[in-house]
Amino acid sequence: MTEEATAVEAVEAVEAVEAVEAVEAVEATEEVAQPSLTLQDLILVTQVIQLTANRGGIRAEEFEVVGALYSKIITFLQATGAITVQDEAVAQEVPADEATAETESN
């Protein structure tokens, strides 16, 4: 092989590596951009349900569905260790005004 052919092959190899790295960077960015839901988000959902119920924002015919969802989330959070039974009991005892102040301060 001539020096020219070797140089061309080296350039092509560098370009191929750069192309692979660019594709990997795009894939990594796509992985990071995926939506996520954390345990803290689920805890916030339970607090929103509690506040909404305390303020009368749920109609009687909706209580069963909302209550079932709330129970599923609480059971899941307890199973993961994100909350304890005591955490859930204390959260239910907090009056709506105090819970609002607590949520706004966070």
PyMOL commands that set and color helices and strands:
alter all, ss='L'
color gray80, all
select helices_A, chain A and resi 3-32+39-54+60-80+85-93+96-105
alter helices_A, ss='H'
color red, helices_A
deselect
rebuild
show_as cartoon
